[in-house]
């Protein structure tokens, strides 16, 4: 650092001499080239190396020479960045800026328009260089601050880091992006939402795998949703032929059937309850199928839709919740047994309801059969009819005059 400082001072004197000569001669045509030549002549030893070249390691906060057990690998600090990064720019920008500001004042006093413009532009460039160096210096210090917090983490949440630093997510994200763009974090990448930073290739590969799984899952969900929408559309088209009351019953009935199937999927097939739900689903499907065939039977389903099915749904929901709990007490076991037993009653009642929907059909068929038998008998097409016909013929023969 001592050699660098001497070169900075020497360069500053040479630049000041060039400025003084330009002001004295009122000739600024060669000033820019002279300053550029001086700056290029200053050599600053590079101070950015990799952590593998460190002469000492820090373990549990204690500096130890190479040869001792190495400290835990800190992915964030893979690359050693000079803590004095930006200092040369700050020095040149500040020192030269002060010189050129004085030169600007001198040009203004002397009334030199060209000199004033030239000194103003150079002063602005020096100020820009100073603040750019200041940003680098602050970023280098943040780099070590963030690394000391993250330790061995191979990836981290921007929000979590911001909470520890008592900063906003936006501010920390900007710092991480600056570090990536300046090469402080050579392997780091942000996720698609810019909420997580992966520092190592391994972490990024894990992220890519999870991202591919997410994309595939979303594609499957989208396809499934599309299939459901198409099925619903087809179902609505099929239900359009029925009166509104019947359509409402059929749509609501489909929802109950779907719910019973979903509950059954949660219950192991080894349980007796599962078999009862299979039976319930079958009966419900047959009930609503009969409504499709005979829409007039919808009037007979008032209590089924307003009380029986909602209550059944409530009982099944309670059974599922109880089934998730460990059987640590008699109440859970007893309640599940009660619901299980109630399903027998419900299935029996629904079977009777299904049977009643065919009552009118049974009466009509019975009446048709009775009428048909009578007509067949009258026509002598049955045994009873043939006997009746023979008796009638014999009676007619006896009544004829001899």
Beta strands, then each sheet from edge to edge (+ up, - down):
strand 1: 49-50
strand 2: 56-59
strand 3: 62-65
strand 4: 79-80
strand 5: 155-157
strand 6: 189-190
strand 7: 196-198
sheet 1: 1+ 4-
sheet 2: 2+ 3-
sheet 3: 5+ 7- 6+
end
